[in-house]
């Protein structure tokens, strides 16, 4: 039967254990990319490179590149509150579940760095 199964060795439960899946693999999560900096720039784009103005509700894999120590990348909306640190410079990847509503990508330092999009 399709599903995820767990196995455990009775004699060595601390070291000999694991899981395996049977059946078709689930489809990969759609990908998004976010960016803040260098300079006063903030963006959220699809895997095709288009700026996000609206999305379908669901789970996405979001990779954020924070290229400045002057601002941060902050994603806010229904059930989502993810951000990089202001002094952080680097990349992070989040799994984010969007529900119908309005979302904002912004910097907590520079109030003019702000984009909004809708999820349907």
C-alpha positions as CSV (number, residue, x, y, z in Angstrom):
1,X,0.0,0.0,0.0
2,X,1.3,3.5,-0.8
3,X,2.5,5.6,2.1
4,X,5.5,6.4,4.3
5,X,6.7,3.6,6.6
6,X,8.9,3.7,9.7
7,X,11.2,0.9,10.7
8,X,13.0,0.3,14.0
9,X,15.4,-2.4,15.2
10,X,14.3,-3.9,18.5
11,X,17.9,-4.6,19.5
12,X,19.3,-1.2,18.4
13,X,16.5,1.4,18.5
14,X,18.8,4.3,19.0
15,X,20.8,3.8,15.8
16,X,19.0,1.5,13.5
17,X,15.8,3.2,12.5
18,X,14.4,5.2,9.6
19,X,11.6,5.8,7.1
20,X,10.9,5.0,3.5
21,X,8.2,5.9,1.0
22,X,6.2,3.5,-1.2
23,X,4.4,4.8,-4.3
24,X,4.7,8.0,-6.4
25,X,6.7,10.9,-5.1
26,X,4.7,14.0,-4.3
27,X,5.2,16.9,-6.8
28,X,7.9,19.4,-5.9
29,X,6.8,22.6,-4.2
30,X,6.7,25.7,-6.5
31,X,9.7,27.9,-6.0
32,X,9.9,31.6,-5.3
33,X,13.0,33.9,-4.8
34,X,13.2,36.9,-2.6
35,X,15.9,39.6,-2.5
36,X,16.8,42.6,-0.5
37,X,19.8,44.8,-1.5
38,X,22.3,45.7,-2.6
39,X,21.0,49.2,-2.3
40,X,17.4,50.1,-1.6
41,X,15.8,47.2,-3.5
42,X,13.4,44.5,-2.4
43,X,11.7,41.9,-4.6
44,X,9.7,38.6,-4.7
45,X,9.8,36.6,-7.9
46,X,8.5,33.3,-9.4
47,X,10.9,30.7,-10.7
48,X,10.4,32.1,-14.2
49,X,11.7,35.5,-12.9
50,X,8.5,37.5,-13.0
51,X,7.6,39.8,-10.1
52,X,4.9,38.3,-7.9
53,X,1.6,40.3,-7.9
54,X,-0.6,37.3,-7.1
55,X,-0.3,33.7,-6.2
56,X,-2.5,30.7,-5.7
57,X,-2.9,29.5,-2.1
58,X,-0.6,26.6,-1.3
59,X,2.9,25.7,-0.1
60,X,6.0,27.2,-1.7
61,X,9.7,27.0,-1.3
62,X,11.1,30.5,-0.9
63,X,14.8,31.2,-1.1
64,X,15.8,34.7,0.1
65,X,19.1,36.4,-0.7
66,X,19.8,39.2,1.7
67,X,22.6,41.2,0.1
68,X,22.7,44.1,2.6
69,X,23.4,44.7,6.3
70,X,21.3,47.9,6.2
71,X,17.9,46.3,5.6
72,X,16.1,43.0,6.1
73,X,13.6,40.8,4.2
74,X,10.3,40.5,6.1
75,X,7.3,38.5,4.8
76,X,4.0,39.1,6.5
77,X,0.5,37.9,6.0
78,X,-2.1,35.4,7.1
79,X,-0.3,32.8,9.2
80,X,3.2,33.9,7.9
81,X,5.8,36.1,9.7
82,X,9.3,35.3,8.4
83,X,12.3,37.6,8.3
84,X,16.0,37.9,8.0
85,X,18.0,39.9,10.5
86,X,18.9,43.5,9.7
87,X,22.6,42.7,10.2
88,X,22.3,39.3,8.4
89,X,23.8,39.0,5.0
90,X,23.4,35.7,3.1
91,X,20.7,33.2,1.9
92,X,17.9,31.4,3.7
93,X,15.3,29.0,2.4
94,X,11.8,28.7,4.0
95,X,8.8,26.5,3.3
96,X,5.9,28.9,3.4
97,X,2.1,28.1,3.2
98,X,0.1,30.9,1.8
99,X,-3.7,31.2,2.5
100,X,-6.1,33.5,0.6
101,X,-5.4,37.2,1.6
102,X,-3.0,40.0,1.3
103,X,0.7,39.7,2.0
104,X,3.6,42.1,2.3
105,X,7.3,41.9,1.7
106,X,9.1,44.8,3.4
107,X,12.2,46.0,5.2
108,X,11.8,46.8,8.9
109,X,14.3,49.6,8.6
110,X,13.4,51.4,5.3
111,X,9.7,51.9,5.3
112,X,9.7,52.7,1.6
113,X,11.0,49.2,0.7
114,X,7.6,47.5,0.5
115,X,5.7,45.3,-1.9
116,X,2.3,43.7,-1.6
117,X,0.7,40.8,-3.3
118,X,-2.6,38.8,-3.2
119,X,-3.1,35.1,-2.6
120,X,-6.3,33.6,-4.0
